[in-house]
Amino acid sequence: MYLENKSNLEIEMSQTSAQGHQGRNSLRSPEAVAGNFGELRLLQGISERRDTQKLQQSAVLPSGQCVIHTEGFVPVRQEDGHNFSTVNILRGKSNSANVSERSPLLRFSQDDSITYLTLHDPSFVGGEEPWDSGSLDVERRYRLGSEVTSLSLSRSSSSEKSDPLDLNLKPSYFMYPDRDNPWRMLAVSPTDSFSMNVTDFRDNALLKLQVAGPFAGGMMDFNDQEYILIQVEQTEPSGQRRRRTQQVIHNWTIPLHAERSDQILLTKTFEMLSSDPIIITIQAFPEDNEVVPLSMTHQSLYVSVETQVAIAGIILAGVYVLIIFEIVHRTLAAMLGSLAALAALAVIGDRPSLVTVVEWIDYETLALLFGMMVLVAIFSETGFFDYCAVKAYQLSRGRVWPMIIILCLIAAILSAFLDNVTTMMLFTPVTIRLCEVLNLDPRHVLIAEVIFTNIGGAATAVGDPPNVIIVSNQDLRREGIDFASFTGYMFLGICLVLFTSFPFLRMLYWNKKLYNKESIEIVELKHEILVWRQTAQRINPASREETAVKCLLMQKVLNLESLLRKMMKTFQRQISQEDKNWEQNIQELQKKHRITDKVLLVKCASVLGVVIFMFFLNSFVPSIHLELGWIAILGALWLLVLADIQDFEIILHRVEWATLLFFAALFVLMEALAQLQLIDYIGEQTALLIKAVPEDQRLAIAIILVMWVSALASSLIDNIPFTATMIPVLINLSQDADVNLPVKPLIFALAMGACLGGNGTLIGASANVVCAGIAEQHGYGFSFVEFFKLGFPMMIMTCMIAMCYLLATHIGLRWNM
């Protein structure tokens, strides 16, 4: 088998410890090594038709069972200058401590013993000519083994080091590779450390290090916790750039999980001095001196953190410009923004693979949306939403504002226990049908509902995703922030925010005409024209019959438009703010809007009741391992079977595919912006501002700053990654002896700001986008600016009330101190 320069070989030396581990770390036979990598056995007697001129260097191991040819490699030389073509004796162990990407295939010590290196190349192909029939099985076994593991364990003693021989094996990489960097599998302990040299490094570059292992989330406590210590060291010798030798050392301490069960991936970026070699050393400090398995990869980033943040800010601003001015649809704007962010990552040298990008999408949220859309689509066929609209009209006795307040209050209460998205998917169809019955503009009522849905979701620990992230953090639980204490404190504050928001909402709507300017007959006719036109546009005339149907629909649209023009010429009426004949209208509406399919209604109510019950059970019973997305999907499948839907395409047409694509693109965009250090930069700058405040005013300023930064950031970017990033920042801040701040007030300020900030913009919360998508499907879509005019003032007012509550309880009453 031939190894060519063009193959990207991941080479890592298997070394042994200096003392105390000869039995465990002794050099194994080639057969054992071959078995670990898919039983890679290269049989002796490969076809003699090979061009012998290609064999510049070869190493034949004992027993003749493993032959490794290194075509095109620089010959290996020992210190005395003699060339090695054959190694006859394999014995001893290596004392080398450093391994780099340029480490040689075979390393020779002074006593003529060698250390072999493990090879991994998923795209490896043998020589130019086909193998014999027996070699086909070898290649199959090799590829099978390469999928199991990519690199061998590399151990070294921290006290022994030697300079490896450099064979100048430079892999041929594209400028922007579309695959992730190879991972090194290693094992460390208090006596066996891992050390490697990174030599292929540019000037003014950042070193990005990713480590996966049985880590524990949260802060480090050296007194009673096991941990991993990673040291990144670079020395720049004196020369033209510097008069004196300069050295930089970065220490990264990661706590270990007690059960060694969870595999967590952690990433950290280090600023280096120059292109000089970098030494990475990893050592474990467990209590029982056991070996800790880890995996690690590294890469160079060619842009500074400040430049990455600036690029991320420009991309985010561009997306908002596209959405605000409605240059393109918001789904296309999110897709373009995610593409621009991925391109920026490729330029800086951190391009993710397609598999990684797909993993960034939150499929649980998409499954929840899809399942609930199917449930609501079937539910709407029963006439239940029309019936609920008439009942709400009857309860409000024909008065508009009592009806709006009732709807908003019910939505806020439900969202405290259900997901906000689920609440709006159930309420939006009812509200639209109710507004059509009352001749109201549904857009303003829907915006009010979704605002109060976001407010109500902040009241409990399960109402909004940021709250779930906070109460699930183990370090915060040790600080006393559990489900009961968090819900109790947040519930009081949100109740205060909720009841003071109704008068402010009434002030915002004071000059807005909730009623339509035309009569209900004209409004219904306009909406009918819109629906028929959209239906005709969705037909793809693939056959003569479909073309004829589309022409008939367009002709119907023209007839209805002619009728509308006649009605507009003869219509003159003044709309009153209160319906005087509401009792008579109710009788007419009850005759017109009734339950159309009672059997289907029973089936839908049963399935939806079970789904909602499982939502509650999932929130309050941790032993149920069934996510919200699975519950919604299973409920949708169950209802599809019970309802015996014949035309499945009709149900699929009711699914908001544009909304699902928007969320998928938004998840990729936000994760890419996080990779560009935007969220980390916001958290670090917030911490620096808090540290700069005088100590006697630090707590009050910290609460205000965390509250407003969280609110403004959550209105622009997704509040889930922002909350996950800010939690360790705030914990670090509270444990800093120079800052001396309690963690509870900061966490509650983060929760208030992250939840209430979703009302700031249309894409600030998932419920906003879902509501806008359903309204658009019914012909009542509202733009970014329309939502911003009502949502942003409500966000400012609710955050002001929440800030006063936080300051009064923590500064005045000294709660949670």
N, C-alpha and C positions, 0 to 999 in steps of 0.2 A: 504494500500500500504506500502511496506517495503522498507527501504533505507539501503542497505548493505554497508559494508566497501569497498568492491571491486569496487563499482561504483565510478566513478570519478565525484564528485559533485563540481560544481562551486557555491560557497556560498558567497553571499554578503549581507550585512545588509542594509535594507532601514531605514534610520534615518531621523530625522527632525531637522530643524534649531532651535537654542536656542531662537531667538527672532524674532518677526515681521512676521513670516510666519506660524502661527498656522493653519490658514484656508487652506492654500495651502499644507502644509506639514503634516497636522494631519494624524494620523494613520488611514488607510482605513480598511474597513471590509474585512474579508477573501473572501467574494464573489467578491469584486472589484479586489482584488489581483489575484484571480483565473481567472477572465476574462482577465486580461492583459497578462496572459501566456496561451493563447489558451483555456480559460474557463476550467482551471484545477479544476474540482469539484470531489472530492473523496466522493462518496455517503456513508452515514451511513448504516451499516448493511452488511459489507463485510463478506464473508462466515465464519461462526463460526468454520469451520473445520480447521482453521489455528492453528498451534502449538502455544499454549499460552506461552510456555517456551521461545519463541523467543522474546516476547515483554518485553524487559528489561526496556524500558522507553517509555512513550507515552505522548502526549500532545493533549488534546481534546479541540478544540476551541468552543466558544458559538454557539448555534443553531445546533450543531452536524453535520454540513455539511462538515467539513474538518478535517480529522483525519490524523495525521502524526506520524508514528511509526519510531523510530530510533533504528534499530537492531544493537546490538554490540557496541553501543556508551557508553562512560563513563557517569554515571549518573550525572546530573547537580546538583550542590550544591550551596546553597546560603552561604553568609558569616557566618551564624550561624551554618552551617553544616547540615541542614535538607535537605533531598532528596525531589525532586518534582516529582510526578508521574502524577499529573493532575493540570492544571491551570484553575481555575474557572473564573477568572476575566481578561479581556483584556482591558487595559486602559492606558492612559498616553502616554508619548513619551520618547525616549532614549536620554541621554546626551552623548553618546559615540561618540568619534571623530575618532577613529582608527578602521580600518577593516583590517584583514589579511586573508591569505588563511587558517588559523587555527581558524577562528571565529566560534563560536558554532551555531548550528541550531536555538536554542532559547536563548535569553539573558534576564535575569531577573534583574530588578532594585530593590531598597530597598523597594518600595511600592508595591511589588508583581506584578507589571505590566511587560509585556514582549514586546520584539520587535521580530517580525518574520523575517526569512531570506528566500530569494527567491532561488529556486533550479533549476539547469539546468544540465541535463545529456543526450546527444543525444542517448547514448547507454543504457539508463536506462531500466531495466526490473523489474517487480514486484517480488513477492515472488516465491518460488520454485514451488508451485502448480498453476494450471491455475485459472484464475479469473472466476467469474460468467459471464453470458452473458451480464449483464449490465456494467461490468468493461471493456469489450472490447471497448466500446464507450469512456470510460474514457481514456484508453491508446491512442486511436486514437486522441482524443482532445489534450492530453498532447503532443504527438509528433508534432502535427500541431502547437501548441503554441511554442514549443521549436525551431522551424525553424524561427519563427517571431523575437524572441529576446532571448538573452541568459542570460542577467543579468539585474537587476533592477538599477534604479538610486540610487546613494548613496551620500547623502549630510551630511555635518557636519559643525558645527560652528567652526571657527578657534580658538576661545577662550576657547572651552570646550573640554576636553579630559578625558578619563577614560580607565582603563585597561580591555579589554574584557576577558571573561572566556575562557579558552583553553580546548577544548574537544579532542584535539590530533587527528583530522580527517586528516590522511595522505593519499593523493590519491596514487593509485598504478600506477605509470608511468613506461614505459619501459625505457631502457637506452637512446635509440634514438627514440623518438616518431615520427611517420610519419604524424602527424597532427599539425597544428599551435596551439599556446597557446590560451586559451579562452580569449575573449575580454570582458572588463568591459565597460558597457554603463553608462555614468554619465553626470551630468549637473552641471556646476559651474557658479558662479556670484561673484560680489564684496563682497556680504554678506555671501554667502554660498560657502565654499571651500570643496574640497574632500581630504581625508587623508586616507592612508592605510599603514599597516606594512608588510614588506617582511621579513619573518623569515627563510624560507628555502633557505639559501644562504651559499655557500662554501667559504673557504679561497682562496685568490689569484684569485678571480673570478671577471668578469666584469658584470655590470648590463646593459642589453640592453633594452631600453624603446622605445616603438612604440606608437605614439599618432596620431589619425586621427580626423579631425575636419575642420571647415570652416576657414582654414588658408590662409594667403596671402604669396606668395613666395617673397623672397628677404630679405632686411635688415630691422632692427627695428629702428623706429623713435619714441621716447617716447613723443615727443611734440604733435604730431597730429595723433597718431595711437593707436588703441585698441590692446590689446595683452593678451596672456595667460602666466602665470608665473608658472613654474614647479620647485619645490625644492626637491632635493634628499639629505637626511641627514643620516649620520651614526655616531654613537658615540662608540668608543672602550674604555671600562673602563680600569683602571690600573690593571696590573696583572703580570704574569711571562714574557709576551712579551714586555710590556711597563711599565715604571715606572709611567707615568702620563697619565691621560685620554686624548685621542686624538679624535678630531671631524673633519669630513669633510662634507662640504656643497657644492653642485653643484646647480647652478641656470641656468635654461633653459628658455629663453624668446622667445615666438613665436607670431608674429604679426597675427592679425585676419583680415579676408577679410571683406570689408565694406558691401557687399551684403549678406554675410553668405550663399553663394550658393555652392561654390566649396568645395568638400571634398578632402583634401590632407593628405597623410600619411607621417609622418616624423619619423625619427629614430635617436637616439643618444645613445652612449655608455659611461658609467661612470665607472671610476676605483674606487673600494671600498677598505676599509682598511682590513676588516676581515669578518668572518662569522656572526658577530653580526647583530641584526635586523636593517632593513633600513626603514626609514619613507619617503614616497612619498606624497607630498602635492601639490595640483593643485588649482589655483585660477584665475579667469577671471577678467579683468579690461576693460569692455566695457564702452562706453560713457553714455549709457542710462540705466545702471544697469540691463540689460536683462540677461536671463539665456542662457549660451552657451552650446550646447550639444557636448559631446566628446566621444570617445571610446579609450581605452587604454589596452595594454598588456605589459608584461615584461617577461624576461627570463634571466637566468644566463649563461654566457659564461666562459668556464673554461680554456681559453688560452689567453695570453696577446696579445696586438695589434701587437707588434713586431714579435711574433711567428706566428700570422696569416699572416702577410705580407710575412714572410719567406716561409711559406707553399705555399702561392699564387705564389710567385716567382719561387719556385721549380716546381710547376704544369705547369706554363706558359713556363718555360724552357724545360720541358719534352715534351710539345706539339710541340714546335719549333724543337726539336731534331728529333721527329718522322716525321715532315714535311720536314725538310731540307735534311735529309739523305734518305728520301723516304722509310722509314722502312715499313710504311703502307700508304694507301691512305689518303689524307688530310681530307676527310670526317670522316673516322674512327678515325684519330688522334684527331679531334675536339670532337668527341663523347666520346673517352676515357678520354680526358682532362676534359670535363664537368662532367663525372662520378667521376673522382678523386676529383674535386672541391666540388661536392655534398657530397662525403664521408668525406672530410675534415670538411665541415660545420656540419655534423652529429657528428663527434668526438668532436668538440668544444662545442656542445650543441645547435647548431643553425640550425638543419636540417629542411629544408623547406618541406612543403607538396607537393604532386604531383600536386595539383591545382596551388600552387604558382609557381612551376617550369614551368608549362605550360604557366602561365601568363607572364613569363619573355620573351617568344618568341615574336618577333616583327612580327605579322601576316600581318601588312600593307606591309612590305618589301617583305614577301613571296608571298603575293597576287599580288604585282606589278611584281615580277619576273615571276610567273606562267602565268599571263595574257599576258605579253609581249612575253614570250616563245611561247605561242599558236599563237599569232598574227604573229610572225616572221616565225613560222613553216608553216602556211598557205600561207604567202606571198612568201616564197621561191618556192612554187609550180608554180608560174606564170612565172618564168624565169627573174624576174626583177633584181635580184642581178647579174646575168650574163650580162645583158644589161648595168647596171651601171658600171661594171668592164671594159667593152669594151669602154664606153664613157670616163672613167677616163684615160684609156690608150691612147685614141685619144687626150685628152686635154694635156697630158704630152709629146706628140709627141715622145713616146718611151723612154723617159728619166726617170730613176728610182727616183732620189732624188727630182725632182720637183713634181712628183706624191705623194711621201711620205709626203712632206711638205704640199701639198694641202689637203691631207686626215687628217693630224694632225691638221691643222688650222681649217678646218670645224668641226672636232670633238670638239676642244676647244671652238669654238663659240657656238655650239649647247649645250654643257654641261653647259654653263653659264646660260642658261634659262631652260633646261631640266634636269631631274635627270641623274647623271652619268651612272647609270645602264641602263637606257633606251637608252642613246646615244650609249653605247657599244653593246647593243643587236641589234641595227640597223646597226652599222658599221662593226661588226665582220664578218657576212656572206659576205658582199660586199668585204671586204678586202681579205678574204680567196679566193674567186673566182677570184679576180683581180690578186692575186699572182700566182694562178694556171695558169692563162692565160699567165702571163709574165715569168713563170718559176722561180718565186722568192720563197724564204723561208718565209712563212707567219708569223712565230714566231717572228722574229725581227720587222717586220712592226706592228704587233699587240701590242707588248710591247711599241713601240713608241707611238702608238695611245692612249693607255690607260694612259700613262704618261701625255700626253697633255690634255686628258680628265679630269684628276684630277686637273691639273693646271687651266684649264678654269673654272672648277666648283667653284673655290674660288673667282671668279671675282665679283659675285653678291650675294645678300642676299638670293637668292633662289636656287643657284647652288649646294650647298653642305649642308648636314644636320647640321654640326656645325654652319654654318652661320645662318640657320633658327632658331636654338636654341638661338643664341645671339640676333638677332633682335626681338625675341618673348619675351624676358625677360623684365618685366615691370620696374624693377629698372634701367636697362640700358637705357630704353627709357626716363626715367626721367633725366638721365645723358646726353641726347642728341644723343644717338646712335639709330637712327631710320633707316628705309629702305633706304631712299635717301642718308643720310650722310654715312652710312656704305657702300653702293654700290659705291658711288663716290670715297671714299678713297681706297677701295679694288680694284676697276677697274683700277685705275692708276698704282698701284703697280703690279697687275697681268699682265697688258700689258707690263710693263718693264721686268718682269720675263719671259713672253712668248717669246718675240722677242730675248732676249739674250739666250734662251734655244736652239734655232735651231742650232746656230754654235756649241754649246757644244754637241748636239746630233750627229752632223756630225762628230765631233772628236771621240766620243765613237764608232761610226760605221766605223771608218776609215779603220781598218784592218779586218772588218767582211765581209765575202762573202755573199752578199744578194742573189746572184743567186745560184741556185742549181748546184751541181757539175756534175750532169748527164743531159742528154737531157730531153726535156719536155715529150717525149714519155716514157722514163724510169721512170720519176717522176710520171706521171699519172698511169703507170702500177703498180708501188709500192703502190700507194694510192688505186688503185682498189683492189689489193690483200688484203690490210689492211681492207678495207670496207667489202669485201666478208667474210673474216675470222671473223670479229666482228659480222656480221649478222648470220653466222653459229653458233657462240658461244651463241648467245642470244636465239636460238631456244631450247625450252625444249621438248625433244622427248617424249611426253605423249602418242602418238599413232604411229601406224606403218607408216602412211603417213608422219607424221612429221619427223620420223627417216629417211625415204627415202629422204626427202627434205634436211635434214642436211647432209646426205652422198653425195648427188649431189653437194651441195655447197662446201664441203671439196674437192671433186674431181676437181671442177672448180678452187679452190685455188691452188691445185697441178699442174694443167695444166698451169696456169698463172705463177707460180714460175718457171716452166721449160722454158717457153718462156722468162722470165726475164733473166735467166742465159744465154740463147743464145744471147740476145741483149747486155748484159754486156760484153761478149767476143768480139763482133764485134764493140763495140762502142769506138771511139777515136775522141774526138772533144775538141777544146779549146773554152771556153765561153768568149765572149767579154762583156765588161761592158755596151755597148750601142748597141741596136738593130739597124742595118743598114737598114733593110728592114721593118721598122715599118708600112709604108703605105700599102705595100702589105699584111702584117700580119693583119692589121685592116680589110681589105676587106674580108679576109678569116674568121676572128673571127666574123664579123658581119653576115656572112652567117651561121656560126655554132652556135652562141649564140644570140638568139633572144627571144622576148616575146612569150611564148607558149600558154598562156590563157589570152586573152585580157579582156574578161568579168570578170573573177576572179580578174584580176589586177584592174579593175575599182572599184569593191567591196572592195578589200583590201585597195586601196588608199583612198577611201572615209572613211572607218572605222578608219584607222590609222590617217587620217587627223583630224577627229573629236576627237580622243583620245589625240593627241598631242595638239590640241587647248584647250581641257579641262585641260590638264596639265598646260598650260600657264595661263588659267583662274583661276585655283586653286591657283597659285602662287601669282597673282596680285589682285585678288578679294576676300577679306576675307569673304564675305557673302555667298560664295558657300561652303557648308558643305559636301564635297565629297572628300574623301581622294584619294591619287594616286592609292592605291591598288584596291579600288572600281572602279575607272575609267578603269583600265586595265582589271579587271575581266568582267565588263559590255561590254567593247569593244570586248573581246575575245568571249563572248557568242553571241553578235550581229553578229560577223563575222562567227561564226560557223553556225548560222541559215541561213545567206545569202549565204554562200558558199555551203550549202547542202552537208556537208561531210558525206559520206556513211560509210567509215571505220574509226571510231573514234580512234581506237587503234593506227593507223599510226601516228596520231597527238600526242598522248600521248607518243609514243616512242621518239618523237623529244624533249620532255620536259626534261630538265636537272635535274632529280630527285636527283642525287648526290650533285649538287650545292644547291638545296633547303634544303636537309638534313644538308649540311655543315653549312649553315647560321643558321638553327635552333639550331644546337649544339653549334655554335659560340656565339649566343645570350645567351644561358644558361651558357656557360663557362665565358663570360665576366661579367654577372650579379653575378655569384657565386664569381668571383674574387673581384668584388666590395663589396660583403657581407663580404669577408675576409679582408676588409679595405685596399686593395692594392691601389686603386685610391685615396682614402682619404689621405693615407700616402704620396703619391707622391705630392699631393697638399700642405699638411702641411709642408713637408720638403722644398718645393720650397719657401713657404712664410718665413720660418725661415732663409733660405739662403739670401733672399732679405733684411730681417731686419738686418742681420749682416754686410751689406755693408755700408761704410761711406755715409753720406747724400749727399755730392756733386757729387758722382758717382752713386747714388742709382737708378736713373731713367734709365740710360743707361744700367747698369748691370741687372736691372729688365726686361727690354725689351729683352735683349739677353738671359737671363735665361729662361723667360717664352716662348720665341720663340723656343729655342732648346729643352727644356723639353717637350713641346707640340709636336714638330716634332718627336722626338725619341719615346715618349710614343704612339703617334698615329700610328707609323709604327709597333708597337708590339701589341697594344691592340686596341679595337674599339674606334674611336675618338668621338662617340656620348656620352657615359657615362663619358668619360674623360672631354669633354667640359662642360657638365652639372655640373660636380663636381668642375671644376676650376673656373667657373663664380662666385659663392658666395665667394670662397677663395680670388679672386682678388678684389671683392667689399669690403670685410672685410679689405683687405690690404690697399685699397685706403682711407677708412674711419678711419683708425688708425692714431691718432694724432701724434704718435711717428714716423710713417713711412713717411707720407706726400707725397703721390704719386697720380698723376691723374689717373683716371680709364681708360680713352680712349686709351692711348698708350698700356696699358697692355691687353686690350680686343682685339685690332687689332693684337698684337703679338700672342695672343692665336689663333685667327682665321687663321692667316698665317701659323703658325706651325701645327695646327690640319689638315688643308686641304692639305698642301704640304707634310706633313709627310706620307700621304697614299701611296706615291710612293716608300717608303723605302723597303717594303717587299711585297710578293705576297698576304698576308692576311691583309695588312694594309688598304685597301679600298675595298668596295663591288664591284666596277667596275673591279678590278683586278681579283677577283675570278670568276665573271661572264664571263669575256673574256677568262680566262683559261679553264673554263668548256665548253664553246662553241667550242673553238679551239680543245679541247680534243675529243669532239664528232665528229669533222670533220677529226680527225687523225693527228692533228698538235699541240698536247698538249706541254706545256713548264713547266719546273720544277721550284721549289722555287729558286734554285741556278741560273738558267738562267735569271729569272726575277731580282734577287738581283744584278747580275753583271751590269745590265743596270739601274735598278730603283734606287738603293741606291746612286750611284754617281750623278744621276740627282736630287735626293732629297737634297743632300748636296749642290750642286751648286745653285739650286733654293732657298733654305733656306738662303744661303749666300747673294744672291741678295735681297731677301725680308728683311733680317736683315739690310742691308745697306739702303734700302728705308725707313724702320722704323726709324732708327737712324737719317738719313738726315732730315726727315720731322718733327720728334718730338724733337730732340736735336738741330739740326741746324736751321731749319725754325720755330720751336716752334709752330707747328700745334697742334690742339686739346689739348692745355694746358689751 
